[in-house]
Amino acid sequence: MLMKRIIFIVAAASVFGSAFCQPAAADPNSPGSLADYLRIAATNNAGLKSSFERWRMAVAKIPQAKALADPRFTYGYFIEEVETRTGPQKQRLGLSQAFPWFGVIEARSGAAATAAQAAYKRYEGDKLKLFRQVKNAFYEYGYLYEATEIARENLELLKHFEQVAQVRYRTAAASHPDIIRAQIELAMLEDRLTGLENMRSPIASGLNALLNRDITASLDWPQRTDTVAAVVDEAAVTMLIAERNPEIAALQQDIQSSRHRLRLAQKRYWPDVTLGVDWIQTDEARADGVWGSGRDPVIAMMSFNIPLWGNSYKAGAQQARASMRSVRQQKEQMQLDLSARAAEIFYRIAETRRKAALYENTLIPKGKEMVNVSESSYRTGGVDFLNLIDAQRKLLTFEVAYQRILTDHLQALAELETLTGGAIPLKAN
């Protein structure tokens, strides 16, 4: 039998759609449904903005990695003029440009590009984690609403039982302790209701903080809607974790970046070449009739550094290889950790689904039946007041536990979507 009020919403941006919803507010910045909360969080959350800026920082390094070093201009003034056959030399100007060895710029820019891709994947991961936090808080807020309403309904039921006890007491069909027991239960339930109502402010503050709003801003109660159950395709989810998980994807880009850095370290064995040109200003020769008098010489120049310290370059290559091996091992461990985490989430989803069916189809209906039967029997003297109170306590426990199970179920789905990096595949029942 399919349960009601459990849904797997399969949408990459909003992740499982709203299991709690309310009419949209007139103010576009005021959240109503879960989709509104996710939209505002994605736009305003300061932590996510920081992650986005880290990605932009990484992207900005790419053109820097592609660029050559700045050209070098040199100037020299002869304090004592150098006499040459064609005339005294006055000053010297030079312009030069250094060029790295073949493949250096490609390796350097490749490392920067893959690092930027890794930063983007981490931004996507941070966004999914933020969505999970928002959904967890939203579902917890919905649970608090349901628990508060259940406590309030049970409080009215207890007041009704107290009136029944007073009626029977006036007719000498019940004892005074029955009224006292009812009043004690009322006081305890009123205290519980007060505690639930006091929890609203801190939970709402947490939601507002995730949305980057004033933590004292009011948030309407979410309202649960009837939904249809579905089953997660565990095999497909396991494949998606390996293919789409942003943390794994980021580590894969880190591996590519390490490869480029290794190539860059190996290029240090080769020199950088500098090409330049110098111009020397020369005055007219002191003697008359000198051929080439006053002609300014122009000198083409080439220089290169000597890669002399081989041990240093070897150590740099070893460092790059170790870094690449480290990232590979980190990725392998991450895959194992995520697979284990997914298995635990699968268990939680299946267990909450099973328990939700038990509570919805058996325990809550039987609990309500027990309350009704106990009240009827108490009116006729068939059971004492303790049995009636016990039946009411069990019903309260069942109803609150059912809402807790539904909330845990939805939170488990939200966590699973963080692992898959998008929509979750479902199986037909």
C-alpha positions in Angstrom: 0.0 0.0 0.0 1.4 3.3 -1.0 1.9 5.9 1.7 0.7 9.5 1.5 2.7 12.5 2.3 6.1 11.2 1.2 7.5 12.5 -2.1 10.8 12.3 -3.9 10.9 15.5 -6.0 13.2 15.0 -8.9 14.5 18.4 -9.9 18.1 19.5 -10.0 17.6 23.1 -8.9 15.0 22.6 -6.2 15.8 19.1 -5.1 12.7 17.1 -4.3 10.2 20.0 -4.5 8.1 21.1 -1.6 6.8 18.6 0.9 5.7 21.5 3.0 4.2 24.5 1.2 2.1 27.5 1.6 0.6 30.2 -0.7 3.3 32.4 -2.2 3.7 35.8 -0.5 3.2 39.0 -2.4 6.7 40.1 -1.7 9.0 38.3 -4.1 11.8 38.3 -1.5 9.5 36.7 1.2 9.8 32.9 1.1 6.7 30.8 0.8 7.4 27.4 -0.7 10.6 25.4 -0.5 11.4 26.5 -4.0 11.3 30.2 -2.8 13.7 29.3 0.1 16.1 27.7 -2.3 15.9 30.6 -4.8 16.6 33.2 -2.1 19.4 31.2 -0.6 21.1 30.7 -3.9 20.9 34.4 -4.6 21.7 35.9 -1.2 23.7 33.4 1.0 27.0 35.0 1.8 28.9 31.7 2.1 27.8 30.7 -1.4 28.8 34.1 -2.7 32.2 33.6 -1.2 32.5 30.3 -3.0 31.5 31.9 -6.3 34.2 34.6 -5.8 36.8 31.9 -5.2 35.8 30.4 -8.6 36.1 33.8 -10.2 39.6 34.2 -8.6 40.6 30.9 -10.2 39.3 31.9 -13.6 41.2 35.2 -13.4 44.5 33.3 -13.1 44.1 31.7 -16.5 45.0 34.8 -18.6 47.8 35.6 -16.2 49.2 32.1 -16.8 49.1 32.6 -20.5 50.9 35.9 -20.5 54.6 36.4 -21.2 56.7 38.2 -18.7 56.8 42.0 -19.1 59.3 43.3 -21.7 62.4 44.9 -20.2 63.6 48.4 -21.2 67.1 49.4 -20.3 68.8 52.8 -20.5 72.4 53.7 -20.0 74.1 57.1 -20.1 77.8 57.3 -20.8 79.2 59.5 -18.0 82.5 59.5 -19.9 81.9 59.3 -23.6 83.4 56.4 -25.4 85.4 57.6 -28.3 85.0 55.4 -31.4 86.1 55.9 -35.0 82.7 57.1 -36.0 82.2 59.4 -33.1 81.7 59.5 -29.3 78.9 57.4 -27.8 76.4 59.4 -25.7 73.7 57.0 -24.4 72.3 53.5 -24.8 68.7 52.2 -25.0 67.6 48.6 -25.0 64.4 46.6 -25.2 64.2 42.8 -24.5 61.6 40.1 -24.1 62.0 36.8 -22.3 60.3 33.7 -23.8 59.8 30.5 -21.7 60.8 27.2 -23.3 58.4 25.4 -25.6 55.4 24.0 -23.7 55.8 26.0 -20.5 52.9 28.4 -21.2 50.7 25.6 -22.3 51.4 23.6 -19.1 51.1 26.7 -16.9 47.7 27.8 -18.5 46.5 24.2 -18.4 47.1 24.0 -14.7 45.3 27.2 -14.1 42.3 26.2 -16.4 41.8 22.8 -14.6 42.2 24.5 -11.2 39.4 26.9 -12.2 37.2 23.9 -13.3 37.9 22.3 -9.9 36.9 25.6 -8.2 33.6 25.6 -10.1 32.8 22.0 -9.1 33.5 23.0 -5.5 31.1 25.9 -5.9 28.5 23.5 -7.2 29.2 21.3 -4.2 28.8 24.2 -1.8 25.5 25.1 -3.5 24.2 21.6 -3.0 25.3 21.6 0.6 23.5 25.0 1.1 20.4 23.5 -0.4 20.6 20.6 1.9 20.9 22.9 4.9 17.9 25.0 3.7 15.8 21.9 3.2 16.8 20.4 6.5 15.8 23.6 8.3 12.6 23.9 6.2 11.5 20.4 7.0 12.4 20.8 10.6 10.3 24.0 10.6 7.4 22.0 9.1 7.8 19.3 11.6 7.6 21.9 14.4 4.4 23.2 12.9 2.9 19.7 12.8 4.1 18.8 16.3 2.6 22.0 17.6 -0.8 21.4 15.9 -0.9 17.8 17.2 -0.1 19.0 20.8 -2.8 21.7 20.5 -5.4 19.1 19.2 -4.5 16.7 22.0 -4.8 19.6 24.5 -8.4 20.1 23.4 -9.0 16.4 23.6 -7.7 16.3 27.2 -9.9 19.2 28.1 -12.8 17.2 26.7 -11.8 14.2 28.9 -11.6 16.5 31.9 -15.2 17.6 31.3 -16.3 14.0 30.9 -14.6 13.2 34.2 -16.3 16.1 35.9 -19.7 15.0 34.6 -19.2 11.5 35.9 -17.9 12.9 39.2 -21.0 15.0 39.7 -23.1 11.9 39.1 -20.9 10.0 41.5 -19.8 7.7 38.7 -16.2 8.7 39.0 -13.8 9.7 41.7 -12.1 13.0 42.3 -8.7 11.7 41.5 -9.8 11.3 37.8 -10.3 15.1 37.6 -6.9 15.6 39.2 -5.2 13.2 36.8 -6.8 15.1 33.9 -5.6 18.4 35.2 -2.0 17.0 35.7 -2.0 15.7 32.1 -3.3 19.1 30.9 -0.5 21.0 32.7 2.1 18.6 31.3 0.7 19.0 27.7 0.5 22.8 28.1 4.1 22.8 29.1 5.0 20.7 26.1 3.0 23.0 23.8 4.8 26.1 25.2 8.2 24.5 24.6 7.2 23.7 21.0 6.0 27.3 20.4 9.2 28.7 21.9 11.3 26.6 19.4 9.8 28.5 16.5 12.0 31.6 17.0 15.4 29.8 16.9 14.4 27.6 13.9 13.2 30.6 12.0 16.4 32.5 12.9 18.4 29.6 11.4 16.4 29.7 8.2 16.8 33.5 7.9 20.5 33.2 8.4 20.8 30.8 5.5 18.8 33.2 3.4 21.0 36.1 4.5 17.9 37.9 6.0 17.4 39.6 9.3 17.2 36.7 11.8 14.3 38.4 13.5 12.2 38.5 10.3 9.0 36.6 10.5 8.4 33.4 8.6 4.9 31.9 8.1 4.3 28.4 9.2 4.8 25.9 6.3 1.9 23.5 5.7 2.2 19.9 4.7 0.4 18.7 1.5 -0.6 15.2 0.5 2.1 13.6 -1.7 2.7 10.3 -3.5 5.5 8.0 -2.5 8.2 6.8 -4.9 11.2 4.5 -4.5 14.8 5.4 -5.1 16.7 3.4 -7.7 19.7 2.6 -5.6 21.8 1.1 -8.4 21.3 4.2 -10.6 22.1 6.5 -7.7 25.3 4.7 -6.9 26.4 5.2 -10.6 25.4 8.9 -10.4 27.5 9.5 -7.4 30.6 8.3 -9.2 29.7 10.3 -12.3 28.2 13.5 -11.0 29.3 14.1 -7.4 30.9 17.6 -7.5 33.5 16.7 -4.8 34.8 13.7 -6.9 34.6 15.9 -10.1 36.7 18.6 -8.4 39.3 16.0 -7.3 39.5 14.7 -10.9 40.2 18.3 -12.1 42.8 18.5 -9.4 44.5 15.4 -10.9 44.6 17.0 -14.3 46.0 20.2 -12.8 48.7 18.1 -11.1 49.6 16.6 -14.4 50.1 20.1 -15.9 52.2 21.1 -12.9 54.4 18.0 -13.4 55.0 19.0 -17.0 55.8 22.5 -15.8 58.3 21.2 -13.3 60.0 19.1 -16.0 60.3 22.1 -18.2 62.7 23.7 -15.6 65.5 21.6 -17.1 65.3 23.8 -20.2 66.3 27.5 -20.3 64.3 30.6 -20.9 65.4 32.6 -23.9 65.6 36.4 -24.0 65.7 38.3 -27.3 66.4 42.0 -27.4 67.7 45.0 -29.4 70.0 47.8 -28.2 70.5 51.2 -29.8 73.5 53.5 -29.1 73.4 57.2 -29.8 76.6 58.3 -31.4 77.7 61.9 -32.2 79.6 63.0 -35.2 83.3 62.0 -35.4 85.8 64.7 -34.4 87.8 64.2 -37.6 86.4 65.2 -40.9 85.7 62.8 -43.7 85.3 59.7 -41.5 83.1 57.2 -43.3 80.0 56.3 -41.1 80.5 59.3 -38.9 77.6 59.8 -36.4 75.9 56.5 -37.4 74.1 55.0 -34.4 74.8 51.3 -34.0 71.9 48.8 -33.5 72.7 45.5 -31.7 70.5 42.3 -31.8 70.8 40.4 -28.6 70.0 36.9 -27.3 70.5 35.5 -23.8 69.4 32.5 -21.8 69.6 31.3 -18.3 71.7 28.2 -17.6 69.7 25.3 -15.9 72.5 24.4 -13.6 70.9 23.2 -10.4 69.5 19.8 -11.5 68.9 18.5 -8.0 66.5 21.3 -7.4 64.6 20.6 -10.6 64.5 16.9 -9.9 63.0 17.7 -6.4 60.4 19.9 -8.0 59.3 17.1 -10.3 59.2 14.6 -7.4 57.0 17.1 -5.5 54.6 17.4 -8.5 54.4 13.6 -8.8 53.7 13.2 -5.0 51.0 15.8 -5.3 49.3 13.9 -8.1 49.5 10.6 -6.3 48.1 12.3 -3.2 45.1 13.7 -5.0 44.4 10.3 -6.7 44.4 8.6 -3.4 42.2 11.3 -2.0 39.7 10.7 -4.8 39.7 7.0 -4.3 39.0 7.4 -0.6 36.3 9.9 -1.3 34.6 7.5 -3.6 34.6 4.8 -0.9 33.4 7.2 1.7 30.5 8.4 -0.5 29.5 4.9 -1.3 29.4 4.0 2.4 27.5 7.2 3.1 25.0 6.4 0.3 24.4 2.9 1.7 23.6 4.4 5.1 21.2 6.9 3.5 19.5 4.1 1.6 18.9 2.3 4.9 17.5 5.5 6.4 15.2 6.0 3.5 13.9 2.5 3.4 13.5 2.4 7.2 11.6 5.6 7.4 9.4 4.5 4.5 8.6 1.3 6.3 7.9 3.0 9.6 5.8 5.6 8.0 3.6 2.9 6.5 3.4 1.2 9.8 2.3 4.4 11.6 0.0 5.6 8.9 -1.8 2.4 8.2 -1.7 0.7 11.6 -0.6 2.5 14.7 -2.3 5.9 14.2 -5.7 4.4 13.1 -5.5 1.8 16.0 -4.5 4.6 18.4 -7.5 6.7 17.4 -9.8 3.7 17.7 -8.4 2.9 21.2 -9.1 6.5 22.3 -12.6 6.3 21.1 -13.3 2.9 22.6 -11.6 3.9 25.9 -13.8 7.1 26.1 -16.9 5.1 25.4 -15.9 2.5 28.0 -15.0 5.1 30.6 -18.4 6.8 30.2 -20.1 3.5 31.0 -17.6 2.6 33.7 -16.0 -0.2 31.7 -12.4 1.2 32.1 -10.8 3.6 34.6 -9.5 7.0 33.7 -5.9 5.8 33.7 -6.7 3.6 30.6 -8.2 6.6 28.9 -5.2 8.8 29.6 -2.9 6.0 28.5 -4.7 5.7 25.2 -4.5 9.5 24.6 -0.7 9.4 25.4 -0.1 6.6 22.9 -2.0 8.5 20.2 0.0 11.6 20.8 3.2 9.6 20.7 2.2 7.9 17.5 1.2 11.1 15.7 4.3 13.0 16.7 6.6 10.1 15.8 4.9 9.8 12.4 5.7 13.5 11.7 9.3 12.9 12.9 9.6 9.9 10.5 8.4 11.9 7.6 10.8 14.7 8.4 13.7 12.3 8.7 12.7 10.7 5.4 12.7 14.0 3.6 16.0 15.1 5.1 17.6 11.8 4.1 16.5 12.5 0.5 18.0 15.9 0.6 21.3 14.5 1.8 21.2 11.9 -1.0 20.7 14.6 -3.6 23.8 16.3 -2.3 25.8 13.2 -3.1 24.4 12.7 -6.6 24.8 16.3 -7.6 21.4 16.6 -9.1 18.1 14.8 -9.7 17.6 11.4 -8.1 16.3 8.5 -10.3 13.2 6.7 -9.2 11.8 3.2 -9.6 8.2 2.5 -10.3 6.4 0.9 -7.4 
